[in-house]
């Protein structure tokens, strides 16, 4: 498995130097940003590169609030996501 992003990913990762991104090491950021900002070809690469089970695991582990709502609904259908992590709303009470 190549650990480089395709050149056309520059449109999704405009604020990153994609030549320095590693698809294995930065997979959480890659999955989230691809789902939020990617086009169909980016989503196809995501599925082909990581596989649906791995993409599903990452999506389920990331708080739902990090995804655009419409993008998360589509990703949930395509990757068979059954549960979403919700961020804790508990605020620690100082002692």
C-alpha positions as CSV (number, residue, x, y, z in Angstrom):
1,X,0.0,0.0,0.0
2,X,1.5,3.3,-1.1
3,X,1.5,5.9,1.7
4,X,1.2,9.0,-0.6
5,X,-1.9,10.9,-1.4
6,X,-2.9,11.3,-5.0
7,X,-2.0,14.7,-6.6
8,X,-5.6,15.6,-7.1
9,X,-6.1,15.5,-3.3
10,X,-4.5,19.0,-3.1
11,X,-8.1,20.4,-3.5
12,X,-9.1,18.7,-0.3
13,X,-6.0,19.4,1.7
14,X,-5.4,23.0,0.6
15,X,-3.8,24.0,3.9
16,X,-1.4,21.0,4.0
17,X,1.7,20.1,2.1
18,X,0.4,16.8,0.7
19,X,3.9,15.7,-0.3
20,X,4.7,15.5,3.4
21,X,1.4,13.8,4.4
22,X,1.6,10.0,5.1
23,X,-1.7,8.2,4.3
24,X,-1.0,5.7,7.1
25,X,0.1,8.1,9.8
26,X,-2.4,10.9,9.0
27,X,-5.3,8.6,8.2
28,X,-7.8,10.2,10.7
29,X,-7.3,13.7,9.3
30,X,-7.4,12.3,5.7
31,X,-10.7,10.4,6.3
32,X,-12.4,13.4,8.1
33,X,-11.3,16.0,5.5
34,X,-12.1,13.7,2.6
35,X,-15.6,13.1,3.8
36,X,-16.2,16.8,4.6
37,X,-14.6,18.3,1.5
38,X,-13.9,15.6,-1.0
39,X,-15.5,14.9,-4.4
40,X,-16.6,11.5,-5.5
41,X,-13.1,10.6,-6.8
42,X,-11.7,11.4,-3.4
43,X,-14.3,9.2,-1.7
44,X,-13.5,6.4,-4.2
45,X,-9.8,6.6,-3.4
46,X,-10.6,6.6,0.3
47,X,-12.6,3.4,0.0
48,X,-10.0,1.7,-2.3
49,X,-7.0,2.8,-0.2
50,X,-8.3,2.1,3.4
51,X,-11.1,-0.3,2.6
52,X,-14.6,0.1,4.0
53,X,-14.0,-1.7,7.3
54,X,-11.1,0.6,8.2
55,X,-12.9,3.7,7.0
56,X,-15.9,2.7,9.1
57,X,-13.8,2.2,12.2
58,X,-12.2,5.7,11.8
59,X,-15.6,7.4,11.2
60,X,-17.1,5.7,14.3
61,X,-14.2,6.7,16.4
62,X,-14.3,10.4,15.4
63,X,-16.9,12.6,17.2
64,X,-19.8,13.2,14.9
65,X,-19.4,17.0,15.4
66,X,-16.3,16.9,13.3
67,X,-18.3,16.1,10.2
68,X,-20.6,18.2,8.1
69,X,-24.1,16.7,8.8
70,X,-24.9,15.9,5.1
71,X,-21.5,14.4,4.5
72,X,-21.8,12.2,7.7
73,X,-25.1,10.9,6.5
74,X,-23.7,9.9,3.1
75,X,-20.6,8.4,4.7
76,X,-22.7,6.4,7.1
77,X,-24.7,4.9,4.2
78,X,-21.6,4.2,2.0
79,X,-19.4,2.8,4.8
80,X,-22.2,1.1,6.8
81,X,-21.6,3.1,9.9
82,X,-24.0,2.1,12.6
83,X,-23.0,4.3,15.5
84,X,-21.4,7.7,16.0
85,X,-19.3,8.9,18.8
86,X,-20.8,11.9,20.6
87,X,-18.5,14.3,22.4
88,X,-18.9,14.5,26.1
89,X,-20.8,17.6,27.3
90,X,-19.8,17.2,30.9
91,X,-17.9,20.1,32.3
92,X,-15.6,19.3,35.2
93,X,-16.5,21.0,38.4
94,X,-13.5,22.6,40.1
95,X,-12.8,21.3,43.6
